[in-house]
Amino acid sequence: MRSPFAAIAVLLSVLASSLSAIELNIDDDASVRNVASTIAYGMVKYYTGNVTNTPETLGVLPGPYYWWQSGAMWGLLLDYYHYTGDSQYNNITTQALLSQVGPDYDYMVPMYAKSEGNDDQAFWGFATMSAAEKDYPQPTIGNYSWVQLTENLWNTQVRRWDMTQCNGGLKWQIFSFNNGYNYKNSVSNGAFFQLSARLARFTGNQTYADWAHKAYNWTSDLGLIDDGYHVFDGADDRTNCTKFDKIIWTYNNAIFMYGSAMMYNYTNGSALWADRTQGFLNASMNFFSPFKNSTNIMYEPPCETVNTCNTDQFSFKGYLSRFMWSTSLVAPFTVNSITMLLRASSQAAAASCSGGTDGVTCGMRWYVGGWDGKYGVGQQMSALETIQGLLSSKSVPPLHGRQVHLRASTSETPSAAPLPTKTETASPTISKKSAATSSLSQISKRLLLGVTGVLLGSMLMV
């Protein structure tokens, strides 16, 4: 006779997975908001700076996450607020962005400056630029607006444009004692290009547009962008940039795509920038459909299928999603293609958010149809950027400077909201559920207990 314990084990496994697994309806805005809320909560739990409230922890994630990824996360939460209308993380976002401005209000922070790269600094610039474009409540320190903080950052980078090798370009690292100082990479130059394009559009200042052209042309002329709009990682300036690292990451493509889309918008529909935007969009197809049964599902080709992605790389897909959704807002001819790709990826990303002790922790490999055992800030970020962007078409597109409030008033300060706390060790933990998911959990638990009781009773009668 088959043991009733086997039946109980199977039932427990099946029902337990239904207690909290994320269910996403990509055509239902309420469902998208609920799923985004669950994933955002799971992500923010990794941040403890608002709890410890020390200079070393305020505004930054604990190890193994680097300073730049903290800036990327705050930029994501600006998108989250803009798309969903949920302001519960606004206080910590504002606090974090202002905690890292540095003494000159340019995001050169003494605590991190000696290890800070141009790309690291730029990710904080992406966040402050996004705050400006979204008319996010202005900062109340230093008498600077969000766009002025971005301009301060940009001014530090334009002074680093290096003509000593390779006929220009930004180095990866800022200081000569850091590994990577002799490397001119696409992410640093692409980020400078994108910030230049966004500042040009926001301010109307032609100087920024001129530098956007210059940064793009330098990258393209050097060969880091090929004729098919594939973006290679970088080049060694000790060989006058004749030797390339030809690895192709998602986020390099994304950064140039959105910068090109911004220039298309700034130039009122320039055919040149339309072609470039479309070129990067076409090239991005290399980041989708890793297998025949995973059509339009995003992946990170250099590392994902061989399981070698590191902490930084777990977050790269999030920037592809962020900048693809953003591209669709300023270059409308891209909407259909981007929506097709990211709808499928959103569904797959949601399915990956089914792990951990809470049952809603997000994984890395979306094409496996569930959780792959990976977890962390990067995995949460990638899923959240992809899913919350489903709401982007109903949001306000990036604004121009003339459309925003450039000074803060006391009434613009976000109201306080209770925040989750977390231990120092990052691991999957219990996540907040939407009301619908919580109700389902209670029903499932009662069903589980009831059926288990029946089975146990039957076992005792045998």
Summary of the structure (lengths in Angstrom):
residues: 462
radius of gyration: 23.1
end to end distance: 10.1
largest distance: 86.2
contacts: 1611
relative contact order: 0.15
helix: 56%
strand: 3%
